Amino acid sequence: MAKQTLRFEIISADRVVYSDDVDVVVAPGVVGELAVLPNHAPLMTVLQIGEIRVKKDGQEVSLFTNGGFLEVNQNKVLVLSDSAERAEEIDLTRAEAAKKRAEERLKHLALDMDLARVEAALKRAMTRVNIGGRRKKGGPIPP
């Protein structure tokens, strides 16, 4: 019997970030992590800022997503996101600078600043630093 796979695509506003047949997709749903295996029931959900992990033939690929939507239908997983990038594409210096800026804004929150927006910027930056940092160190990506 042939091994079943899923067709996985993540598309951002400007490009196809990743497209391949994979064994499993783990994504940051709004109520927790969501794992999708072959023959998963049809599903549509909202994603939060976080890491999407894709496993294929024992190898794992990490991707950053700035939230978005995930659809599962007939062994195809489609993610639409305003922005997304592979771990190896993350500019760690830029991500760390964005994290520092967001932390400073949070410390010195002015009355005219939107707290939710500052917190989202910090979460985005921290997630990018974590994903990019693990890839740069060459360490394993935890399951």
Salt bridges, closest charged atoms under 4 A:
GLU9 OE1 - LYS76 NZ 3.77
ASP20 OD2 - LYS56 NZ 2.96
ASP21 OD1 - ARG7 NH1 3.30
ASP23 OD1 - LYS3 NZ 3.03
GLU33 OE2 - ARG53 NH1 2.87
GLU51 OE2 - ARG134 NH2 2.61
ASP57 OD1 - LYS3 NZ 2.78
GLU60 OE2 - ARG53 NE 3.78
GLU60 OE1 - LYS55 NZ 3.68
GLU85 OE2 - ARG128 NE 2.52
GLU88 OE2 - ARG86 NH1 3.67
GLU89 OE1 - ARG15 NH2 2.65
GLU103 OE2 - LYS99 NZ 3.41
GLU104 OE2 - LYS107 NZ 3.66
GLU104 OE1 - HIS108 NE2 3.33
